[in-house]
Amino acid sequence: MDDLQGYLGVALAAAWLIVQVAIKLASRSDARAAPPASAPPRRAPRTAAPRAAVPFGAPRAPDAARQRAALLRLDELDRSAAALGEAARHERANRRFADALTRFVPQEIARARAAVDAGLGARAAEAAADGIELVLGEIAVLARQRRDPSLLPALGDADALADACYAPVIAFARAEGLPLRSGFPATQLSSFDLAIWTGFIPTSIAPIFLPADFFATPLRWPALAHEIGHDFLASIDGLEPALRRELGLPDAGARPRALDLDDDGAAASELKPVFGAWFEEIFCDVFGTMMFGPAYVITMSELFFQDGVPYASLAVQSDARRYDVHPPPHLRVLIGCMVLERAGLNEPARALRDAWARRHAGVSLDHLIWPVRGAWLPFPLAPFAELAASIVERLYAGPMLALSGFGLQDVSGLDHGPHEHQEALRARDALLAGRVPAIRDARALLAGAVLAAHQAPGQAFMILTLARAAIPAIGTGERRPDAFAPAAGAPSVALDRRAVMEALLFREILLPPRALRARRRARL
């Protein structure tokens, strides 16, 4: 998941970076050509000086050919984007892609052409074309899958859940004036592990890659919230660095080395660098637990535990250069339980801790194991748990200046507290009874489905099928099963056909003549 996300993110981000640098150089070149009267003269950079063998402004022949080819490629991409955007505007399932195709892509193509006109050569146009081609290729795949009638209902349900997870973030960002650049999640069935493409953020679309078994069990569905947490961190400019500064955590990528121990045997000097490497995953686990409550911790417990290798839950992974970005599974499950306790769900947190401990019978969970000179050595868990608890408390309750002085609990609709947990329990009971739940919140529905599947693993597929039946899939004409049913406790009204006909006739008699109505509309 992380290899895919890193590769795709770096590819698109690199292309974008080259274009932005090219545009800035172009604007500086223009400023040098016509400086304001009050501006002091500036020295031109060496790269702006013309080559002796080539007249200024006249590209060499090979570069001119590359430039023409790049411009032709941009023209072709422009036509492709226009055609795809026109189709998306008329397809209910693909309308969320229309803005990127009809606004974002043409703007980037225009910027690339401007860079060429400014004399920056073919490289800027080629880099822009590479990035735009990547965007169009991904949107084409997303649109093609939504034109498949066998995939659309499933993807529409996953999109509905992703939208429900995004909604509190979008509302909070708008209310606080935070520069959120993403807001249109789009799921895609793939051969990859669950991941989100944060490098796609400039387009405002957030592609989420779903593994092949995603629609076989509800256990993976809460992990969507974890991926959306990654997008939340990345799509608000400066949010992650600001949170790190407030928490006193360094940037990710610290080099591993042997731990220094204090008098109590606790790791002292390495805690901050380690948690700096783990911060993004810790944030997303806090975010995911707040979105789905105990169901998210169950998902982590089921996906992380390795049968026959219980010590893998305690291992701090690293290579020769840096710590792995993922904390040990044991610490992640503990962090999820910390969030549940902070939300008032003490009993579910205790039950999940106990269940996790039973799965590790015979293994001491009071230590983490660390790679030191080719061997795994145990180190006390306590200092790691203490620092994790302090980070959880700050993220959950605040105050965090990066979040406008709030904590995540203050983001309306984000926290999965006792009320939402009761909704999930009602959904669980209905699913175990073989009924489609009368629950409107997609998050509570899937949380209940995870609780039900955890209790009855053999019925996981049927449970997910019933839960999905209660979700109107995005991009389809689906309605909730009870959309036109009378509300519970509402008095039933028997309609008499003759009375309805008389009411319609009476309405026609009281209406003004049609000619008069037409003249009134014309005056308006």
C-alpha positions as CSV (number, residue, x, y, z in Angstrom):
1,M,0.0,0.0,0.0
2,D,2.7,2.5,1.0
3,D,5.0,1.5,-1.9
4,L,2.1,2.2,-4.4
5,Q,1.1,5.4,-2.7
6,G,4.7,6.6,-2.5
7,Y,5.4,5.8,-6.2
8,L,2.2,7.3,-7.5
9,G,2.4,10.3,-5.2
10,V,6.1,11.0,-6.1
11,A,5.4,10.7,-9.8
12,L,2.6,13.2,-9.9
13,A,4.2,15.5,-7.3
14,A,7.5,15.6,-9.3
15,A,5.7,16.5,-12.5
16,W,3.7,19.2,-10.6
17,L,6.9,20.6,-9.0
18,I,8.7,21.0,-12.3
19,V,5.8,22.8,-13.8
20,Q,5.4,25.2,-10.8
21,V,9.1,26.0,-10.8
22,A,9.0,26.6,-14.5
23,I,6.1,29.0,-14.1
24,K,7.8,30.9,-11.3
25,L,10.9,31.2,-13.4
26,A,8.8,32.5,-16.3
27,S,7.2,35.1,-14.1
28,R,10.6,36.2,-12.7
29,S,11.9,36.5,-16.3
30,D,8.9,38.8,-17.2
31,A,9.6,40.8,-14.1
32,R,13.2,41.3,-15.1
33,A,12.1,42.4,-18.6
34,A,9.9,45.2,-17.3
35,P,10.7,46.0,-13.7
36,P,8.7,48.7,-11.8
37,A,10.2,52.1,-11.7
38,S,10.6,51.9,-7.9
39,A,12.2,48.5,-8.0
40,P,16.0,48.3,-7.7
41,P,17.8,46.7,-10.5
42,R,18.4,43.0,-10.0
43,R,21.1,40.8,-11.3
44,A,19.9,38.2,-13.7
45,P,20.7,34.6,-12.8
46,R,23.3,32.8,-14.7
47,T,20.8,30.5,-16.3
48,A,19.1,33.5,-18.0
49,A,22.3,34.4,-20.0
50,P,22.1,33.3,-23.7
51,R,24.6,30.8,-25.0
52,A,27.2,32.4,-27.3
53,A,26.4,30.0,-30.2
54,V,22.7,30.4,-30.1
55,P,20.7,33.7,-30.5
56,F,18.8,34.6,-27.4
57,G,15.2,33.3,-27.6
58,A,15.9,30.9,-30.4
59,P,15.9,27.2,-29.2
60,R,18.3,24.8,-30.8
61,A,16.9,22.4,-33.4
62,P,16.6,19.3,-31.2
63,D,14.9,21.4,-28.5
64,A,12.6,23.0,-31.0
65,A,11.5,19.6,-32.2
66,R,10.9,18.4,-28.7
67,Q,9.0,21.6,-28.0
68,R,6.7,21.1,-31.0
69,A,6.1,17.5,-30.0
70,A,5.3,18.5,-26.4
71,L,2.9,21.2,-27.6
72,L,1.2,18.8,-29.9
73,R,0.9,16.3,-27.0
74,L,-0.7,19.1,-24.8
75,D,-3.2,19.8,-27.6
76,E,-4.1,16.1,-27.7
77,L,-4.5,16.0,-24.0
78,D,-6.7,19.1,-24.1
79,R,-9.0,17.4,-26.5
80,S,-9.1,14.2,-24.5
81,A,-9.9,16.1,-21.3
82,A,-12.7,18.0,-23.0
83,A,-14.2,14.8,-24.4
84,L,-14.0,13.0,-21.1
85,G,-15.3,16.0,-19.2
86,E,-18.3,16.4,-21.6
87,A,-19.1,12.7,-21.1
88,A,-18.7,13.0,-17.3
89,R,-21.2,15.9,-17.1
90,H,-23.9,13.7,-18.6
91,E,-23.2,10.6,-16.4
92,R,-24.6,10.7,-12.9
93,A,-21.9,8.4,-11.6
94,N,-19.0,10.4,-13.1
95,R,-20.1,14.0,-12.5
96,R,-17.7,14.5,-9.6
97,F,-14.9,14.3,-12.1
98,A,-16.2,17.0,-14.4
99,D,-14.7,19.9,-12.5
100,A,-11.2,18.4,-12.7
101,L,-11.6,17.7,-16.4
102,T,-13.1,21.0,-17.4
103,R,-11.3,23.4,-15.1
104,F,-8.2,22.0,-13.5
105,V,-6.7,20.2,-16.6
106,P,-7.3,23.2,-19.0
107,Q,-5.7,25.5,-16.5
108,E,-2.6,23.4,-16.2
109,I,-2.4,23.0,-19.9
110,A,-2.6,26.8,-20.3
111,R,0.1,27.3,-17.7
112,A,2.4,24.8,-19.5
113,R,1.9,26.7,-22.8
114,A,2.6,29.9,-21.1
115,A,5.9,28.5,-19.8
116,V,6.8,27.5,-23.4
117,D,5.9,30.9,-24.7
118,A,8.2,32.4,-22.0
119,G,11.1,30.6,-23.5
120,L,11.6,27.9,-20.9
121,G,11.9,25.2,-23.6
122,A,10.4,21.7,-24.0
123,R,11.2,20.4,-20.5
124,A,8.4,22.3,-18.8
125,A,5.8,21.2,-21.4
126,E,7.0,17.6,-21.2
127,A,6.8,17.5,-17.4
128,A,3.3,19.1,-17.5
129,A,2.1,16.7,-20.2
130,D,3.4,13.7,-18.1
131,G,1.4,15.0,-15.0
132,I,-1.7,15.7,-17.0
133,E,-1.6,12.3,-18.7
134,L,-1.3,10.7,-15.3
135,V,-4.4,12.6,-14.2
136,L,-6.4,11.8,-17.3
137,G,-5.4,8.1,-17.2
138,E,-6.6,7.7,-13.6
139,I,-9.9,9.6,-14.1
140,A,-10.5,7.4,-17.2
141,V,-10.1,4.3,-15.1
142,L,-12.4,5.7,-12.4
143,A,-15.1,6.6,-15.0
144,R,-14.8,3.3,-16.9
145,Q,-15.4,1.3,-13.7
146,R,-18.5,3.3,-12.9
147,R,-19.8,2.6,-16.4
148,D,-19.7,-1.1,-15.6
149,P,-23.2,-2.0,-14.3
150,S,-21.7,-4.9,-12.2
151,L,-19.3,-2.5,-10.4
152,L,-21.3,0.7,-10.1
153,P,-23.5,-0.3,-7.1
154,A,-20.6,-1.7,-5.1
155,L,-18.4,1.4,-5.8
156,G,-21.3,3.6,-5.2
157,D,-21.7,2.1,-1.7
158,A,-18.0,2.6,-1.0
159,D,-18.2,6.2,-2.3
160,A,-21.2,6.8,0.0
161,L,-19.2,5.7,3.0
162,A,-16.2,7.7,2.0
163,D,-18.4,10.8,1.5
164,A,-19.8,10.3,5.0
165,C,-16.3,10.2,6.4
166,Y,-15.3,13.4,4.4
167,A,-18.4,15.4,5.3
168,P,-17.3,16.5,8.9
169,V,-13.9,17.4,7.6
170,I,-15.2,19.5,4.8
171,A,-17.7,21.3,7.0
172,F,-15.0,22.0,9.7
173,A,-12.5,23.3,7.1
174,R,-15.1,25.6,5.6
175,A,-16.2,26.9,9.0
176,E,-12.7,27.6,10.2
177,G,-11.4,28.9,6.8
178,L,-8.8,26.0,6.5
179,P,-7.5,25.6,2.9
180,L,-8.8,22.1,2.2
181,R,-7.8,21.2,-1.3
182,S,-9.5,17.8,-1.6
183,G,-13.1,16.7,-1.1
184,F,-14.2,14.3,-3.8
185,P,-13.3,10.7,-2.8
186,A,-13.6,8.1,-5.6
187,T,-13.1,4.4,-4.9
188,Q,-11.5,2.1,-7.4
189,L,-11.3,-1.7,-7.4
190,S,-7.6,-2.7,-7.9
191,S,-5.1,-5.4,-7.4
192,F,-3.4,-3.2,-4.7
193,D,-3.8,-3.1,-0.9
194,L,-6.1,-0.4,0.5
195,A,-4.5,3.0,-0.2
196,I,-5.3,6.6,-1.1
197,W,-3.5,8.6,-3.7
198,T,-2.6,11.8,-1.9
199,G,-0.5,13.0,-4.9
200,F,-3.9,13.6,-6.6
201,I,-4.9,16.3,-4.2
202,P,-4.3,19.3,-6.6
203,T,-7.2,17.9,-8.7
204,S,-9.6,17.9,-5.6
205,I,-10.2,14.2,-6.3
206,A,-9.1,11.6,-3.8
207,P,-8.7,8.1,-5.5
208,I,-9.0,5.3,-3.0
209,F,-7.7,1.9,-4.2
210,L,-9.8,-1.0,-2.9
211,P,-8.3,-4.6,-2.6
212,A,-9.9,-7.4,-4.5
213,D,-11.6,-8.8,-1.3
214,F,-13.0,-5.5,-0.1
215,F,-16.6,-6.5,-1.0
216,A,-16.3,-9.9,0.6
217,T,-16.3,-8.8,4.2
218,P,-17.2,-5.7,6.2
219,L,-13.9,-5.9,8.1
220,R,-11.9,-3.7,5.7
221,W,-14.5,-1.0,5.3
222,P,-13.5,1.1,8.5
223,A,-10.0,1.3,7.0
224,L,-11.4,3.8,4.5
225,A,-11.4,6.3,7.4
226,H,-7.7,5.7,8.0
227,E,-7.0,6.5,4.3
228,I,-9.1,9.6,4.5
229,G,-7.1,10.7,7.5
230,H,-4.0,10.6,5.3
231,D,-5.8,12.9,2.8
232,F,-7.0,15.2,5.5
233,L,-3.4,15.7,6.7
234,A,-2.1,16.3,3.2
235,S,-4.8,18.4,1.7
236,I,-4.7,21.2,4.2
237,D,-1.5,23.1,3.5
238,G,0.8,23.1,6.4
239,L,-1.4,21.1,8.7
240,E,1.0,18.1,9.3
241,P,4.1,20.3,10.0
242,A,2.1,22.5,12.3
243,L,0.8,19.5,14.3
244,R,4.3,18.1,14.5
245,R,5.7,21.4,15.9
246,E,3.0,21.6,18.5
247,L,3.5,18.0,19.6
248,G,7.3,18.4,19.6
249,L,7.8,15.7,17.0
250,P,10.5,15.8,14.3
251,D,9.9,15.0,10.7
252,A,9.6,11.4,9.6
253,G,12.6,9.5,8.4
254,A,14.8,9.5,11.5
255,R,17.7,7.0,11.3
256,P,17.4,4.0,13.7
257,R,20.1,3.4,16.2
258,A,20.6,1.5,19.4
259,L,18.4,2.9,22.2
260,D,19.7,4.7,25.2
261,L,18.2,3.6,28.5
262,D,17.6,5.7,31.6
263,D,17.7,4.4,35.2
264,D,14.3,2.7,34.8
265,G,15.4,0.9,31.7
266,A,13.0,3.0,29.6
267,A,14.0,4.4,26.2
268,A,14.7,8.1,26.5
269,S,16.6,9.6,23.6
270,E,14.9,7.7,20.8
271,L,11.2,8.3,21.7
272,K,10.7,11.6,19.8
273,P,12.4,10.5,16.6
274,V,10.5,7.2,16.6
275,F,7.2,8.9,17.2
276,G,8.1,11.4,14.5
277,A,8.4,8.6,12.1
278,W,5.1,7.1,13.3
279,F,3.1,10.3,13.6
280,E,1.1,10.2,10.4
281,E,-0.1,6.6,11.1
282,I,-1.0,7.5,14.7
283,F,-3.0,10.5,13.5
284,C,-4.9,8.3,11.0
285,D,-5.6,5.6,13.6
286,V,-7.0,8.3,16.0
287,F,-9.0,9.7,13.2
288,G,-10.3,6.2,12.1
289,T,-11.2,5.2,15.7
290,M,-13.1,8.5,16.1
291,M,-15.0,7.7,12.9
292,F,-16.0,4.1,13.6
293,G,-15.5,3.5,17.3
294,P,-14.9,-0.1,18.4
295,A,-15.4,-1.4,14.8
296,Y,-12.1,0.3,13.8
297,V,-10.1,-1.3,16.6
298,I,-11.7,-4.7,15.6
299,T,-10.5,-4.1,12.0
300,M,-7.0,-3.4,13.2
301,S,-7.0,-6.4,15.5
302,E,-8.2,-8.8,12.7
303,L,-5.9,-7.4,10.0
304,F,-2.7,-7.0,12.0
305,F,-2.6,-10.3,14.0
306,Q,-0.5,-13.0,12.3
307,D,-1.4,-16.5,13.3
308,G,1.7,-18.4,14.5
309,V,3.8,-15.3,14.7
310,P,2.4,-13.4,17.8
311,Y,5.7,-11.6,18.4
312,A,5.2,-9.7,15.1
313,S,2.7,-7.6,16.9
314,L,5.5,-6.2,19.1
315,A,8.2,-5.6,16.5
316,V,9.5,-2.1,15.7
317,Q,10.3,-2.3,12.0
318,S,13.2,-0.4,10.4
319,D,15.7,-0.8,7.7
320,A,19.3,0.5,7.5
321,R,18.2,4.1,7.0
322,R,15.0,4.8,8.9
323,Y,12.2,3.6,11.0
324,D,9.1,2.2,9.4
325,V,6.2,4.6,9.3
326,H,3.9,2.1,11.0
327,P,4.0,1.6,14.7
328,P,3.9,-2.0,16.0
329,P,0.4,-3.4,15.8
330,H,0.2,-3.8,19.6
331,L,0.8,-0.1,20.1
332,R,-1.7,0.8,17.4
333,V,-4.4,-1.4,19.1
334,L,-3.6,0.3,22.4
335,I,-3.9,3.7,20.8
336,G,-7.3,2.8,19.4
337,C,-8.5,1.7,22.9
338,M,-7.1,5.0,24.4
339,V,-9.4,6.9,21.9
340,L,-12.4,4.7,22.9
341,E,-11.8,5.4,26.5
342,R,-11.5,9.1,25.8
343,A,-14.8,9.0,24.0
344,G,-16.6,7.3,27.0
345,L,-16.6,3.8,25.5
346,N,-14.7,2.2,28.5
347,E,-16.4,-1.2,28.4
348,P,-15.8,-1.8,24.6
349,A,-12.2,-0.7,25.1
350,R,-11.7,-3.1,28.0
351,A,-13.2,-6.0,26.1
352,L,-11.0,-5.3,23.0
353,R,-7.9,-5.1,25.2
354,D,-8.8,-8.4,26.8
355,A,-9.5,-10.1,23.4
356,W,-6.2,-8.8,22.0
357,A,-4.3,-10.2,25.0
358,R,-6.0,-13.6,24.7
359,R,-4.8,-13.8,21.1
360,H,-1.2,-13.3,22.4
361,A,-1.4,-15.9,25.2
362,G,2.1,-16.8,26.3
363,V,3.6,-13.5,25.0
364,S,4.4,-10.6,27.3
365,L,2.6,-7.5,26.0
366,D,4.6,-5.3,28.4
367,H,7.4,-4.9,26.0
368,L,8.2,-4.0,22.4
369,I,11.0,-5.7,20.6
370,W,13.6,-3.7,18.8
371,P,16.1,-4.7,16.1
372,V,19.6,-4.2,17.5
373,R,22.7,-5.5,15.7
374,G,20.8,-8.3,13.9
375,A,18.9,-9.4,17.0
376,W,15.5,-8.6,18.5
377,L,15.8,-7.1,22.0
378,P,12.8,-6.3,24.4
379,F,12.3,-2.8,25.6
380,P,9.6,-1.7,28.1
381,L,6.3,-0.6,26.6
382,A,5.5,1.9,29.4
383,P,7.4,5.0,28.0
384,F,6.0,4.4,24.5
385,A,2.5,4.1,25.9
386,E,2.9,7.2,28.0
387,L,4.0,9.3,25.0
388,A,1.3,7.8,22.8
389,A,-1.3,8.7,25.5
390,S,-0.2,12.3,25.6
391,I,-0.3,12.6,21.7
392,V,-3.8,11.0,21.7
393,E,-5.0,13.4,24.3
394,R,-3.7,16.5,22.5
395,L,-5.1,15.3,19.1
396,Y,-8.5,14.3,20.6
397,A,-9.1,17.2,23.0
398,G,-6.7,19.9,21.9
399,P,-6.1,22.7,22.0
400,M,-4.2,22.5,18.7
401,L,-3.5,25.8,17.0
402,A,-3.2,24.0,13.6
403,L,-6.9,23.0,14.1
404,S,-8.0,26.6,14.9
405,G,-7.4,26.0,18.6
406,F,-9.7,22.9,18.7
407,G,-9.2,19.2,19.0
408,L,-10.6,16.5,16.8
409,Q,-13.5,16.0,19.2
410,D,-14.6,19.5,18.3
411,V,-15.1,18.6,14.6
412,S,-18.8,18.3,14.5
413,G,-20.0,14.9,13.4
414,L,-16.5,13.3,13.6
415,D,-16.6,11.7,17.1
416,H,-18.0,8.2,17.4
417,G,-19.4,8.5,21.0
418,P,-22.0,6.6,23.0
419,H,-24.9,7.7,20.8
420,E,-23.3,6.6,17.6
421,H,-22.2,3.4,19.3
422,Q,-25.8,2.6,20.2
423,E,-26.8,3.2,16.5
424,A,-24.1,0.7,15.5
425,L,-25.4,-1.8,18.1
426,R,-28.9,-1.5,16.6
427,A,-27.5,-2.1,13.2
428,R,-25.6,-5.1,14.5
429,D,-28.7,-6.6,16.0
430,A,-30.7,-6.1,12.8
431,L,-28.0,-7.7,10.7
432,L,-27.6,-10.7,12.9
433,A,-31.4,-11.1,12.7
434,G,-31.2,-11.1,8.9
435,R,-32.8,-7.7,8.4
436,V,-31.8,-4.6,6.5
437,P,-31.1,-2.0,9.3
438,A,-33.3,1.1,9.5
439,I,-30.2,3.2,10.1
440,R,-29.4,6.2,7.9
441,D,-25.8,6.9,8.9
442,A,-23.5,4.9,6.6
443,R,-20.8,5.0,9.2
444,A,-23.0,3.5,11.9
445,L,-24.3,0.9,9.4
446,L,-20.8,-0.3,8.6
447,A,-19.7,-0.1,12.2
448,G,-22.6,-2.4,13.1
449,A,-21.7,-4.7,10.2
450,V,-18.2,-5.1,11.6
451,L,-19.6,-5.8,15.1
452,A,-22.0,-8.4,13.6
453,A,-19.3,-10.1,11.4
454,H,-17.0,-10.2,14.4
455,Q,-19.7,-12.0,16.3
456,A,-20.7,-14.3,13.4
457,P,-17.6,-14.6,11.1
458,G,-19.3,-17.3,8.9
459,Q,-22.0,-14.8,7.9
460,A,-19.7,-11.9,7.0
461,F,-20.6,-11.8,3.3
462,M,-24.4,-11.9,4.0
463,I,-24.0,-9.3,6.7
464,L,-22.2,-6.9,4.3
465,T,-24.9,-7.5,1.7
466,L,-27.6,-6.5,4.1
467,A,-25.7,-3.5,5.3
468,R,-25.1,-2.3,1.7
469,A,-28.8,-2.7,1.0
470,A,-29.4,0.2,3.4
471,I,-27.0,2.5,1.6
472,P,-28.2,4.4,-1.5
473,A,-25.2,4.0,-3.8
474,I,-23.8,7.2,-5.2
475,G,-24.2,7.5,-9.0
476,T,-27.3,5.2,-9.1
477,G,-31.0,5.7,-8.7
478,E,-31.0,3.7,-5.5
479,R,-33.2,4.7,-2.6
480,R,-33.3,3.5,0.9
481,P,-35.6,0.4,1.3
482,D,-37.8,2.4,3.7
483,A,-37.7,5.6,1.7
484,F,-41.4,5.5,0.8
485,A,-42.6,3.5,3.8
486,P,-44.6,5.3,6.5
487,A,-42.6,6.4,9.5
488,A,-42.8,4.2,12.6
489,G,-45.8,5.2,14.7
490,A,-47.2,7.5,12.0
491,P,-51.0,7.1,11.5
492,S,-52.0,5.4,8.3
493,V,-54.2,7.4,5.9
494,A,-56.4,5.5,3.5
495,L,-56.8,7.4,0.2
496,D,-60.1,7.3,-1.5
497,R,-59.8,7.4,-5.3
498,R,-62.9,9.5,-5.8
499,A,-61.8,12.0,-3.2
500,V,-58.4,12.4,-5.0
501,M,-60.2,13.0,-8.3
502,E,-62.5,15.6,-6.8
503,A,-59.5,17.4,-5.2
504,L,-57.7,17.5,-8.6
505,L,-60.8,18.8,-10.3
506,F,-61.4,21.4,-7.7
507,R,-57.8,22.6,-8.1
508,E,-58.3,23.1,-11.9
509,I,-61.5,25.0,-11.3
510,L,-59.8,27.5,-8.9
511,L,-56.7,28.0,-11.1
512,P,-56.7,31.1,-13.3
513,P,-57.3,30.6,-17.0
514,R,-54.2,29.3,-18.9
515,A,-53.9,32.4,-21.0
516,L,-53.8,34.6,-18.0
517,R,-51.2,32.3,-16.4
518,A,-49.1,32.5,-19.6
519,R,-49.2,36.4,-19.6
520,R,-48.1,36.4,-15.9
521,R,-45.2,34.2,-16.7
522,A,-44.2,36.4,-19.6
523,R,-44.2,39.5,-17.4
524,L,-42.0,37.7,-14.9
